[in-house]
Amino acid sequence: MTISTQIDDIRQIVLKHARLAGASDAIDDDADLYALGLNSLATVNVMLALEDRYNVEFGDELLSRETFASIGAISRAINILRGD
C-alpha cells in the first residue's frame, strides 16, 4: 500500500468513526482533528477501526493525544506498528 493510499484510507476511517461536525474528504493530512471535534470516545472508535483494518494493536506508548492529533500522525503510528 502506498503512503497516499494509506492516508486516504485513514481519512475515510476517521470520517466514518470520528463524527467530526462539518468534516469532508478535504481534511488536510496535518489538520488538528481535536480542533475539528474529535473527542476521547470518538478516538477509541477510530483506534478500534484502525486496529481492525491494519491488524495492529496500539500499545500504551501510542495511546496519546499526539498519536491521533492528525491523519498524518495516525499514518506515522500505523507505520511504526507495522514496522514500515
C-alpha positions as CSV (number, residue, x, y, z in Angstrom):
1,M,0.0,0.0,0.0
2,T,1.4,3.4,-1.0
3,I,1.5,6.1,1.6
4,S,-1.0,8.1,-0.4
5,T,-3.4,5.2,-0.4
6,Q,-2.8,4.7,3.3
7,I,-3.5,8.3,4.1
8,D,-6.8,8.2,2.1
9,D,-7.8,5.0,3.8
10,I,-7.1,6.5,7.2
11,R,-9.0,9.7,6.2
12,Q,-12.1,7.6,5.4
13,I,-11.9,5.7,8.7
14,V,-11.6,9.0,10.6
15,L,-14.6,10.4,8.7
16,K,-16.7,7.3,9.4
17,H,-15.8,6.8,13.0
18,A,-14.9,10.2,14.5
19,R,-18.2,12.0,13.7
20,L,-16.5,15.3,13.0
21,A,-19.0,18.1,12.5
22,G,-18.8,19.5,9.0
23,A,-15.7,17.5,8.1
24,S,-15.3,16.3,4.5
25,D,-12.9,14.3,2.4
26,A,-10.8,17.5,2.2
27,I,-9.4,17.2,5.7
28,D,-5.8,18.1,5.4
29,D,-3.3,15.5,6.5
30,D,-2.0,17.8,9.3
31,A,-5.3,19.3,10.3
32,D,-5.8,19.1,14.1
33,L,-8.6,16.5,14.5
34,Y,-9.3,17.6,18.0
35,A,-9.9,21.2,16.8
36,L,-12.4,19.7,14.3
37,G,-14.3,18.0,17.1
38,L,-12.5,14.6,17.8
39,N,-13.2,13.6,21.4
40,S,-12.0,10.8,23.6
41,L,-14.9,8.4,22.8
42,A,-14.5,9.0,19.1
43,T,-10.7,8.5,19.4
44,V,-11.4,5.0,20.8
45,N,-13.8,4.3,17.9
46,V,-11.2,5.4,15.4
47,M,-8.5,3.4,17.1
48,L,-10.5,0.2,17.1
49,A,-11.4,0.6,13.4
50,L,-7.7,1.2,12.6
51,E,-6.6,-1.9,14.6
52,D,-9.2,-4.0,12.7
53,R,-8.2,-2.5,9.3
54,Y,-4.5,-2.8,9.7
55,N,-4.4,-5.8,12.0
56,V,-2.3,-3.9,14.6
57,E,-2.7,-3.1,18.3
58,F,-2.0,0.3,19.7
59,G,0.3,-0.2,22.7
60,D,0.4,2.0,25.8
61,E,3.2,4.1,24.3
62,L,1.0,5.2,21.4
63,L,-2.2,5.8,23.4
64,S,-1.8,9.6,23.4
65,R,-3.4,12.7,22.1
66,E,-0.4,13.2,19.8
67,T,-0.9,9.9,18.0
68,F,-4.5,10.8,17.0
69,A,-3.9,14.5,16.5
70,S,-4.0,14.4,12.7
71,I,-4.3,12.0,9.8
72,G,-0.6,12.3,9.2
73,A,0.2,11.4,12.9
74,I,-2.1,8.4,12.7
75,S,-0.3,7.2,9.5
76,R,3.1,7.5,11.2
77,A,1.8,5.5,14.1
78,I,0.4,2.8,11.8
79,N,3.8,2.6,10.0
80,I,5.6,2.2,13.4
81,L,3.2,-0.6,14.4
82,R,3.6,-2.3,11.0
83,G,7.4,-2.0,11.2
84,D,7.4,0.1,7.9
